[in-house]
Amino acid sequence: MKHVSLVALIGTMLLPACSSMQNGIIDRVDASDKRSSALKRGVGTIDGKASQADPSVQHDPGIWIGRSLARTSQIPLPPIFNQPTTFERSVGSLAEFAERITLRSGVPTKITADATNAGQPEKGSANSKVPQLGMPMPPEKTSIRIDFSGGTLKGLLDTAAARFGVSWKYANGNIQFFHTDTRTFQIAAVPGDSALSASISSGASSGGGGGSGSSVSGTNSQNTAVRSTLSVFSSIEKSISVMLSAQGKVSASPATGSITVSDTPDNLERITLFIDRENRTLSRQVMVNVTVLAVTLTRGDNYGIKWDAVYKTLTNKYGLSNTLAKASNTSSFSAAILDTASSKLAGTTIMIEALSEQGRVRRETSASVVTLNNQPVPVQVAKQTSYLQSSQTTQVPNVGTTTTLTPGTITTGFNMSILPNVLNNGTVLLQFSTDISSLRALRTVSSSNATIETPETDTRNFLQRVAMKSNETLIISGFEQTDDNLNQQGVGSPGNLLLGGSVGASTNKEVIVIMITPIAMRAS
């Protein structure tokens, strides 16, 4: 009895402690549940606001199609082509084998004309019988033995095609044996040929007479010309002709922008890969930015653009360096290739700022053109000026005189022809010719009978071929023009300042800077 009372007493004492522990655990569980709920509600929010960032995974309903096409060798074959097949016998021709296949499979089997000739067994084969000596020659019969077992109908057709030297395909519910096939390829080029021609010429001649019938004459001339004729369809047709087999044929149709090729399937696959590669090259687009700057210098008699200072400014401010600085860095001529792709500013903006430290910079011409790879494109920013080219006076009986005036037109400004070639490694081979001309004056020439005008122009021509990377900027300078002005006035000698004499002189030098930036655009 005492023992039971003692146990009850201990249980009564532990009851408050257990209850307190239980309540503490329940409180902690409730607090954790509240924190979990708050964290769950805060997922995807920042400071209690919904996050605008895109989720790492997005689901968009619809059909997505890849940019590149995937070719399949042939259409899916019916189940009968996977059925077990055995063929163990000799056949005299491909036509006989096709007949057997039709009877066994129930699938019509046809043979093209070129496959009939190619699949005919040669005379004197191993299966032909050799007559005994002294016996008459019997009609020669040839046959081909085909032993095929443990395979499918498709395997039997592959074996027979290899034995007869032909190919087969399943089309329009028929099995067809053929030797050559025909495909028509679209060429990514504009129909027609392109031509680019540029030349620079100069010359002078003199002649004179002397006493005793002697004479002296001389001629000095220079001429540099570049001519490029680009015929895409003709070039591709010649390349395919080298790849053809003895039975192959090729025909180009520039009017429809296609080339048709007939050859064996193996050759057609190789030609397909070749045309795909050429189309990728031809379909590349190149944008060329051209800017012409005029820098006016008025600081001294012997002066020019200090290109060392210009390149130093470009290096210190923008981290750009001239890769051709060691080759050409004189005041009269400068050529540079700058990697302007790494700069946040355009190449023109950077160059104007650097040249502004040398003199007054004026933008003469700016143009952007887009062309296809290996296709020339012209750029012209010009002005046409009319003048009196000739005047003719005619005496008319009983009327008097009539004067006929013939006008002429002269075009001056900026002309450029550009031919880009983008290589697979990103290098741009650039060929361009430039003609910069300006009208200096229209001089009046008078005679006793007529008065005409003769234009006086300044012309700067050059031809260039350069290799550079896309987004690099080519800078060419060295085209200078100097104007010397002298103003004298006064009574007597202009140097006599007491009598109002004065002498004023000014010298201006204008330097032309041409900037060209090719940008190889990605194909869509």
ZAGUBA-578725 format. One line per 10 residues: number of its first residue (from 1); for each residue x, y, z of C-alpha. Coordinates in steps of 0.5 Angstrom, whole numbers. Example, Ala and Ser with C-alpha at 12.3 -4.5 7.8 and 13.67 -1.06 7.14 Angstrom:
BEGIN
1) 25:-9:16 ~ 27:-2:14
***
This chain:
BEGIN
1) 0:0:0 ~ 6:5:2 ~ 9:3:-5 ~ 3:5:-9 ~ 2:11:-6 ~ 10:13:-7 ~ 9:11:-14 ~ 3:16:-15 ~ 6:21:-11 ~ 12:21:-16
11) 7:21:-22 ~ 4:27:-19 ~ 11:31:-19 ~ 13:29:-26 ~ 6:31:-29 ~ 7:39:-29 ~ 14:38:-32 ~ 12:33:-38 ~ 6:38:-39 ~ 11:44:-39
21) 16:40:-44 ~ 10:38:-49 ~ 8:46:-49 ~ 15:48:-51 ~ 16:43:-57 ~ 9:45:-59 ~ 11:52:-59 ~ 17:51:-63 ~ 13:47:-68 ~ 8:53:-69
31) 14:58:-70 ~ 17:54:-75 ~ 11:53:-79 ~ 10:60:-79 ~ 17:62:-81 ~ 16:56:-87 ~ 10:59:-89 ~ 13:66:-89 ~ 19:64:-93 ~ 14:60:-98
41) 10:66:-99 ~ 17:70:-100 ~ 20:66:-106 ~ 20:70:-112 ~ 20:77:-109 ~ 25:82:-107 ~ 23:86:-101 ~ 16:84:-101 ~ 15:86:-108 ~ 15:81:-114
51) 21:80:-118 ~ 22:82:-125 ~ 27:78:-127 ~ 26:72:-132 ~ 25:65:-129 ~ 31:60:-131 ~ 26:56:-134 ~ 21:58:-139 ~ 15:54:-142 ~ 12:57:-148
61) 7:53:-152 ~ 7:52:-160 ~ 11:49:-165 ~ 19:51:-165 ~ 23:49:-172 ~ 30:49:-172 ~ 34:54:-177 ~ 38:49:-181 ~ 35:43:-185 ~ 36:36:-183
71) 36:32:-189 ~ 33:24:-189 ~ 36:19:-194 ~ 29:17:-196 ~ 22:16:-194 ~ 20:11:-189 ~ 20:4:-192 ~ 13:-1:-191 ~ 14:-6:-186 ~ 15:-11:-192
81) 22:-9:-193 ~ 24:-12:-186 ~ 21:-18:-187 ~ 26:-24:-187 ~ 28:-26:-194 ~ 32:-31:-198 ~ 34:-31:-205 ~ 39:-37:-208 ~ 39:-37:-215 ~ 42:-34:-221
91) 39:-29:-226 ~ 41:-27:-233 ~ 40:-20:-232 ~ 37:-14:-227 ~ 31:-14:-231 ~ 30:-22:-229 ~ 32:-20:-221 ~ 27:-15:-221 ~ 21:-19:-224 ~ 23:-24:-218
101) 22:-19:-213 ~ 16:-17:-216 ~ 13:-24:-215 ~ 15:-25:-208 ~ 14:-19:-205 ~ 8:-16:-209 ~ 11:-9:-210 ~ 12:-7:-217 ~ 19:-6:-219 ~ 22:-2:-224
111) 28:-1:-228 ~ 31:6:-231 ~ 34:6:-238 ~ 41:7:-235 ~ 40:2:-230 ~ 39:-3:-235 ~ 45:-2:-239 ~ 49:-1:-232 ~ 46:-7:-229 ~ 48:-12:-235
121) 53:-17:-234 ~ 59:-17:-238 ~ 61:-22:-243 ~ 66:-28:-241 ~ 64:-27:-233 ~ 66:-33:-229 ~ 59:-36:-229 ~ 59:-37:-237 ~ 61:-43:-240 ~ 68:-44:-244
131) 67:-49:-250 ~ 71:-55:-251 ~ 77:-54:-257 ~ 74:-56:-264 ~ 67:-55:-262 ~ 63:-49:-265 ~ 62:-43:-260 ~ 55:-43:-257 ~ 51:-37:-256 ~ 54:-33:-250
141) 50:-33:-244 ~ 51:-30:-238 ~ 49:-30:-231 ~ 50:-27:-224 ~ 49:-32:-218 ~ 46:-29:-212 ~ 46:-32:-205 ~ 42:-29:-200 ~ 40:-32:-193 ~ 38:-29:-186
151) 37:-22:-188 ~ 31:-18:-190 ~ 28:-15:-196 ~ 32:-9:-196 ~ 38:-13:-195 ~ 37:-17:-201 ~ 36:-10:-205 ~ 42:-7:-202 ~ 46:-14:-204 ~ 43:-14:-211
161) 44:-7:-212 ~ 52:-7:-210 ~ 52:-14:-215 ~ 49:-10:-221 ~ 53:-3:-220 ~ 46:1:-219 ~ 42:4:-213 ~ 35:3:-211 ~ 30:7:-208 ~ 22:6:-206
171) 18:12:-209 ~ 11:12:-210 ~ 9:5:-208 ~ 15:2:-213 ~ 22:0:-212 ~ 26:3:-217 ~ 33:1:-219 ~ 37:7:-222 ~ 44:8:-224 ~ 44:16:-224
181) 39:21:-221 ~ 38:28:-222 ~ 37:34:-217 ~ 36:41:-218 ~ 40:46:-213 ~ 38:53:-211 ~ 44:58:-211 ~ 44:64:-206 ~ 47:69:-212 ~ 43:74:-216
191) 43:72:-223 ~ 47:75:-228 ~ 55:77:-228 ~ 58:83:-224 ~ 64:87:-226 ~ 69:91:-223 ~ 74:96:-226 ~ 78:101:-224 ~ 84:105:-226 ~ 89:110:-225
201) 93:114:-231 ~ 97:120:-231 ~ 102:122:-237 ~ 105:128:-240 ~ 108:129:-247 ~ 112:135:-250 ~ 114:136:-257 ~ 118:142:-260 ~ 122:144:-267 ~ 129:146:-268
211) 134:149:-273 ~ 136:145:-279 ~ 130:140:-279 ~ 131:137:-272 ~ 126:136:-267 ~ 125:133:-260 ~ 119:130:-257 ~ 118:126:-250 ~ 112:122:-247 ~ 112:120:-240
221) 105:116:-238 ~ 103:111:-232 ~ 97:107:-232 ~ 95:102:-226 ~ 88:98:-228 ~ 84:93:-224 ~ 79:89:-227 ~ 75:83:-224 ~ 69:79:-227 ~ 65:75:-222
231) 61:70:-225 ~ 58:66:-219 ~ 54:61:-224 ~ 59:59:-229 ~ 64:58:-223 ~ 60:53:-219 ~ 58:50:-226 ~ 66:49:-227 ~ 67:46:-220 ~ 62:41:-220
241) 64:39:-227 ~ 71:37:-224 ~ 67:33:-219 ~ 62:29:-224 ~ 63:22:-226 ~ 64:19:-233 ~ 56:19:-233 ~ 55:26:-230 ~ 52:32:-233 ~ 51:39:-230
251) 47:45:-233 ~ 47:52:-230 ~ 41:56:-231 ~ 42:63:-228 ~ 35:66:-230 ~ 32:61:-225 ~ 38:62:-220 ~ 39:54:-220 ~ 44:49:-222 ~ 41:42:-224
261) 46:36:-224 ~ 45:28:-226 ~ 50:23:-223 ~ 50:17:-219 ~ 48:18:-212 ~ 55:18:-208 ~ 57:24:-213 ~ 50:27:-212 ~ 52:27:-204 ~ 59:30:-205
271) 56:36:-209 ~ 50:37:-205 ~ 55:38:-199 ~ 59:43:-204 ~ 53:47:-206 ~ 51:48:-199 ~ 58:50:-197 ~ 58:55:-203 ~ 51:58:-201 ~ 53:59:-194
281) 59:63:-196 ~ 55:67:-202 ~ 49:69:-197 ~ 54:72:-192 ~ 52:80:-192 ~ 57:85:-191 ~ 56:92:-189 ~ 61:97:-190 ~ 61:104:-187 ~ 65:110:-190
291) 67:116:-188 ~ 71:122:-191 ~ 74:127:-186 ~ 78:134:-188 ~ 83:136:-183 ~ 85:144:-184 ~ 92:146:-181 ~ 94:153:-181 ~ 100:153:-176 ~ 106:154:-181
301) 110:153:-187 ~ 112:146:-186 ~ 107:142:-183 ~ 102:136:-183 ~ 98:131:-178 ~ 103:129:-173 ~ 100:122:-173 ~ 105:119:-167 ~ 100:124:-163 ~ 94:122:-166
311) 96:114:-164 ~ 98:116:-158 ~ 91:119:-156 ~ 88:113:-159 ~ 92:109:-154 ~ 92:113:-148 ~ 84:114:-148 ~ 81:108:-151 ~ 87:103:-151 ~ 87:103:-159
321) 93:102:-162 ~ 95:102:-170 ~ 98:95:-172 ~ 101:98:-178 ~ 104:104:-175 ~ 111:102:-176 ~ 110:101:-183 ~ 107:108:-185 ~ 108:113:-180 ~ 110:119:-184
331) 106:126:-184 ~ 105:126:-191 ~ 102:119:-191 ~ 99:114:-186 ~ 95:108:-186 ~ 92:104:-180 ~ 88:99:-178 ~ 84:100:-171 ~ 80:94:-167 ~ 74:99:-166
341) 70:93:-164 ~ 73:93:-157 ~ 71:101:-156 ~ 64:103:-154 ~ 64:109:-159 ~ 64:109:-166 ~ 71:109:-170 ~ 69:116:-173 ~ 67:119:-166 ~ 74:117:-164
351) 78:119:-170 ~ 75:126:-170 ~ 76:127:-163 ~ 84:125:-164 ~ 84:129:-170 ~ 81:135:-167 ~ 88:136:-163 ~ 91:137:-170 ~ 87:142:-173 ~ 79:143:-175
361) 76:137:-177 ~ 70:137:-182 ~ 66:131:-184 ~ 66:131:-192 ~ 62:125:-194 ~ 59:119:-190 ~ 56:113:-193 ~ 54:106:-191 ~ 52:100:-196 ~ 50:93:-195
371) 52:88:-200 ~ 53:80:-201 ~ 60:77:-200 ~ 64:77:-207 ~ 59:82:-210 ~ 62:89:-211 ~ 58:95:-209 ~ 59:103:-211 ~ 58:109:-207 ~ 57:116:-210
381) 56:122:-206 ~ 57:127:-212 ~ 55:134:-215 ~ 54:136:-222 ~ 55:142:-225 ~ 53:145:-232 ~ 58:149:-236 ~ 58:152:-243 ~ 62:147:-247 ~ 63:150:-254
391) 60:155:-258 ~ 59:155:-265 ~ 57:161:-270 ~ 54:160:-277 ~ 53:165:-282 ~ 47:164:-286 ~ 45:167:-293 ~ 40:173:-293 ~ 39:172:-285 ~ 46:173:-282
401) 49:169:-276 ~ 47:164:-271 ~ 50:162:-265 ~ 49:155:-262 ~ 51:154:-255 ~ 53:147:-253 ~ 52:145:-245 ~ 57:140:-241 ~ 56:137:-235 ~ 62:135:-230
411) 61:131:-224 ~ 65:132:-218 ~ 65:129:-211 ~ 66:122:-208 ~ 66:116:-212 ~ 68:109:-209 ~ 67:101:-211 ~ 68:96:-206 ~ 69:89:-207 ~ 69:85:-200
421) 71:77:-199 ~ 69:74:-192 ~ 74:68:-190 ~ 71:63:-186 ~ 76:65:-180 ~ 73:72:-180 ~ 78:76:-184 ~ 75:81:-189 ~ 79:81:-196 ~ 77:88:-198
431) 79:91:-205 ~ 76:98:-206 ~ 78:104:-211 ~ 77:111:-209 ~ 76:118:-213 ~ 75:124:-210 ~ 75:130:-214 ~ 73:138:-213 ~ 71:143:-218 ~ 77:149:-217
441) 74:154:-222 ~ 70:155:-229 ~ 75:159:-233 ~ 73:163:-239 ~ 76:163:-245 ~ 75:168:-251 ~ 76:168:-258 ~ 74:173:-263 ~ 69:168:-265 ~ 66:165:-259
451) 67:165:-251 ~ 67:158:-247 ~ 68:155:-240 ~ 73:150:-238 ~ 73:147:-231 ~ 79:146:-227 ~ 78:140:-222 ~ 83:137:-217 ~ 82:129:-217 ~ 85:124:-212
461) 85:117:-214 ~ 88:110:-211 ~ 87:103:-211 ~ 87:99:-205 ~ 87:91:-203 ~ 87:90:-195 ~ 86:84:-190 ~ 83:86:-184 ~ 78:83:-179 ~ 71:85:-178
471) 69:91:-174 ~ 76:94:-175 ~ 77:101:-178 ~ 82:102:-184 ~ 85:109:-184 ~ 88:112:-190 ~ 91:119:-191 ~ 96:123:-195 ~ 91:126:-200 ~ 93:134:-198
481) 92:140:-202 ~ 95:147:-200 ~ 92:154:-201 ~ 97:160:-201 ~ 94:167:-201 ~ 98:173:-201 ~ 95:180:-200 ~ 99:187:-202 ~ 96:194:-202 ~ 99:201:-201
491) 102:207:-205 ~ 108:205:-208 ~ 111:200:-205 ~ 107:195:-200 ~ 112:195:-195 ~ 112:202:-194 ~ 108:202:-188 ~ 108:210:-188 ~ 104:211:-194 ~ 99:205:-192
501) 102:199:-195 ~ 101:192:-192 ~ 102:185:-194 ~ 98:179:-191 ~ 99:172:-193 ~ 96:166:-190 ~ 97:158:-192 ~ 92:153:-191 ~ 93:146:-192 ~ 87:141:-192
511) 89:133:-191 ~ 84:128:-193 ~ 83:122:-188 ~ 79:116:-191 ~ 76:111:-186 ~ 73:104:-188 ~ 70:99:-183 ~ 67:93:-186 ~ 62:89:-181 ~ 61:82:-183
521) 53:81:-181 ~ 51:74:-179 ~ 46:70:-183 ~ 39:70:-181
***
